[in-house]
Amino acid sequence: LVAREVKAEGRPAVVAGDLNDVAWSKTNDLFQRISGLLDPRIGRGLYPTFNAKWPLLRWPLDHIFFSADFLLGRIERLPHIQSDHFPILISLCRSDRAPDLQEAPEATVDDHADAREALEAAP
C-alpha cells in the first residue's frame, strides 16, 4: 500500500523504519520495484541493525528507501544506544541531476499481481 502511494504521488520521497523484514526478502524486492525507491545499502553492505544485544546474530531489519531525486551522501550504523536495534545515520542530497545518475527499480505486470495477492492475503 505504501509502495503504491509513493509511486502514485510521484514526488520526492523517503520511507524509513523497522520493517521487520530482511533486505534480501521477496517482499523487500517487491516493495522497491512497486515504489521505485532506492536502497542505499545496495553495493555498500548489509548494515545489520537487529539484534544489537546478540553479536553473532544480526539482521538488517531497519530500512531507509528514497526516491531517485536524492543522492546518497553517507550511510553509517551508529554505536549501540541501549536498544535492541542499532541506529542508522543517513544523509541525502536532493539534486536535479540525481535521476540521471541512478536507476530506480521498475515493477513488472507480475510484480503488481504479486502485490495485489499479498494485500488480499494479509489479515
N, C-alpha and C positions, 0 to 999 in steps of 0.2 A: 504494500500500500504506500509506504513512504517512498519507495523507489519510483513508483508511477507518478506520484505527486511532484517529486523533484524534477523528473523529466518533463512533465506537463507544464510546469511553471516556466522552464527554460531560462531561469535567471541563475546568477552565481549562487552556489550552494555549498554548505559544509554539513555533513552528517557525522556525528561522533557519539560514542558511548560504549557501555558494556553490553555487547550484543549477545553474549553467551554462545558464541559460535566461533569456531576456529577459522583462520584466514583461508584455509585450503578446502573448505566445505563447498558442496554444490550450492547451498543456499547463499553463501557469500558471493560466489561467482555470479549467480543469477541476479542478486541484488545489484552488483556492479553493472552488468550488462543492461538490465532494465532501467536503472537510474542514469547510466552513462557517467558515473562518478569514478574517479581515480583512487587507487590505494597507494599511499606514499611508501609502503613497505616494499612494493614490488621492485626487485633488484637491489634492495638495501638491507634486507634481513627480516626476521620474524617479529622482533620486538615483543617477546612474551611478557605479558603483564600479570598473569594469574598462574599460580598462587605464589605470592611474594613470600609466604611463610614456608614453602617447600622448595628448597634449592635444586632438587633433582627432577622435579616435575612441574614444568611451567608451560602455559599455553597462551597464544595471542588471542585473547577474548575481547579486548578493548580495541575499538576500531575508530579510525578517522578517515572519512572519504571526502573528496572535494571535487568540484566541477573543474573542467579544463580551463576555466577563467583564471585559475590561480597557478602559480609556480611554487614548488616546494623550496623553502629556504633551509629548513632544518627539521629533523625529527630525532628525538632522543628519549630513551626511557630513563626516567629520573630515579634517584635512590628511594629506598623503602621509606614509607611515611606512616608506619603502624597500621596500614590497611592490608587486606588480603590481596589487593591489586597494587601494582606499581603505577605511578602516574606517568603520563606521556606528555612531552612537550613538542609542539609543532609550530613552525612559523610558515605562513603562506604570504605570498605577494600577488595581489591582483594585477594582471598585466594584459593589455590588449594583444600582445604577441603570444601569450600563453597557449591559446588554442592551436596556433601554427607549430608549436614546439613539442606537443604531446598528443597522443591519440587516445581519445576517450573510447571505452568499450561500447559496443553496439549490440542490441538484442536481436535475435532471430525470431521468426514466427514461432518456432518451437519453444524458445525461451518464454515468450508471452503465454503460450499454452501451459507450460510448466508452472509459471507464476499463478495463473488462474486456478489450476488444480490445487496448488499448495494453499491458496487462500480459501478455497472451498472446503478443504480438508481440515483447516485449522478450527480448534474449538471455539 
